[in-house]
Each structure stands twice: as structure tokens, then as C-alpha cells.
């Protein structure tokens, strides 16, 4: 398999990977867990000059999907999903750790990101919840992946959780940052407390024509603001942001982003092709596969309390609370901790 990383980063992180693999601990049952230390530092985060190279493309469903595929070709698949407004580089330091441990690591660009494109010009640029679920399943089918471990954060955590909940026969285990994020338009009709509504300011901004135009004209500046608010203690530099911001130049990114948040509020219609999926998700199905949920102690983005969703995970389950100023982009801010969760949950397969 083509090496998708430059050799300098592989040498640097494989050393860390071997240390992690050698020190894996068993999964602890129950929803409560002591804080999991995950400090920032040179041992965790590689220079922004390191990028994914050799991206592949595959036709899957309504998309031509751009993706990373690294690690042993015969390794057990791990599929990682990024969030908004991030990209596949959220996993730039997670992937080599998992690959060194023998996993095949697959990271797709979501619709509206990077090199992923719609196959037809007349396909709605739709960002409803089920569209991403359907994309992900079609992507796995296109790669002939029958079973995998699935993981993600932000939008990616929602995608990963919907997959594990609806198709447990295809997913050995789940790692989800911020836990159970499956939603519905009906549930979103209920107003939140004022302080919680304030955190969703961008959702209401996108509900207006002014907001759509503002995001289109200031996509990078807007995304950088979200990064800073969501991870207030993460001192990312210009190059780190620019590496991911390039993916936001996708011609469908703004339309997908605006559609996503408008659909949540019932202000934009979904597609009939996804009606059945949305009905299943609106029932808030339990997740029966082994799961580790994660949360950073400095997550500045809207997120539920772990106590609010623990009961939705009815299989073997653990929640990990990360100390050390870890924000919303947990895989990129604490890659060793995120990779460790996948290594640990994989031991239950």
C-alpha cells in the first residue's frame, strides 16, 4: 500500500505508537471514569508541514469521495469521520499510531469538503443528518468494508454513532467524542436555556440570507473563529489552520454547512430518499456495540453532559474525561488519547 505520510512524521510518531501499543490497559466498565490526562506537547502534535498525501477517490452513492487509506491493507479497518469546520487533518497524528498498531485507517472527506464532489450537478446540496449516514454507508460498500471500528468528533461523531446504532452487525466498536449526538427536527423544536442558545449563535446566523452570504464571503475567517471558540486553550498556528482550511474551499462547502443547520431547525427540507433513515434516527436507537465516549475539559462548543447520554450505550461502555485544556477538536489536540481509545475499544472485538 502506498505510504500516505512523509517519512519524517512516520519515524517520529511510530516511536510513540509502539509505546502506546505496549502499554494498553483493559477497558473499564461503567459510565464513570477518572480524568484522563492528555497534555499538549511535542510528543502529541506534529508540525503543520506534515500533511496527508496520495489521497484516493472512489465513487460511492451520490459522491466521488476523497479519502486517506493507510496502514496494512489486510489490517482491521478503522473509519474516522471529521467534523465542521475541520477536515481529515484532524486525524493527522492519530492515523500513524493506529497504522503502526496494525490497523487499516480510512479517513474520508465529508460531502462539501476537500476533494469530495457530487457526481451530478442536480443533486441537492443537502446537509441533513441522514445524508451523511447514507454517504458513509455507501463509502464503506464501495470499498467493500464489511465490518469496521468507527470513530469521530463533531459531525463525525454523529455519523459514527448513527452507523453503529443502525447497523451493529457492521461495526465492531465505536469511539465518539461528546457521546450520543443523534438528533431530530422534532427534538430541535424544543428551546434550550438562554445560555445554551447563545452557544448556538452561528446556527441562527446561518438561518438568514445575511448569514449564508457572510459565511460564503468569510469562510476561512469564520472557521478560524469557530476553532478558537470551540478550543479556547488550543494554541494552533496559522499553518495548522491553513492546512485544514484548504478543504473548506470545496465548491459545495457553504451550501452543505448552511443546509445542515437550517435542516436542524426545520427551516430547510430534507430529501425524500432519506425519510426512512430519519424516521429510524428520530426514534433515538440505542447503541449496542462496545463504545468509548470522550470529552475534553475545555470544550467550548455546545455539547451534552455525559450523564445525559450514558444510558443510550447499552453494550460495554466507558466514558473518558480528558484533562489538560483539551477542546472540541479532541483527535487533533490529544491524538494519543484518541488513538488509545480506539486501541482499547478494539480489544473487545
GINORRA-V631210 format. One line per field, one symbol per residue. ss: DSSP state (@ for helix, = for strand, . for the rest). psi: psi as a letter, one per 30 degrees, with the letter a starting at -180 (. if undefined). A space follows every 10 residues. Layout:
ss=???
psi=???
This chain:
ss=......@@@@ @@@@@@@@@@ @@........ .....==... .......... .....===== ..======== ......==== =......@@@ @...@@@@@@ ...=====.. ......==.. ........@@ @@@@@@@@@@ @@.....=== ==..@@@@@@ @@@@@@.@@@ =======... ....@@@@.. ...@@@@@@. @@@@@@..@@ @@@@@@@.@@ @@@@@@@@@@ =......@@@ @@@@@@@@@. ..@@@@@@@@ @@@@...... .@@@@@@@@@ @@....=..= ======..=. .....@@@@@ @@=...==== ===......@ @@@.@@@@@@ @@@@@@...
psi=kkkglleeee eefeeeeeee efgkllkkll fkllkjkill lffekllffk lklhklkkkj bgljkklkjl lkfglkkkkk klakiaafff gefeefeeef ggkjkkjkkl kgkbgklkfk fgkkikglef eeeeeeeeee eeghjeklkk lllbeeeeee eeeeefifff jelkkjkgbj gkaleeeffk llleeeeefg efeeefflee eeeeeefhee eeeeeeeeef ifgjilleee eeeefeffgk fgeeeeeeee eeeeggfkla kffgeeeeee effikljflk kkllklfhjf lkklkefffe ffjfakkkkk jklggkaeie eeeieeeeee eeeeffff.
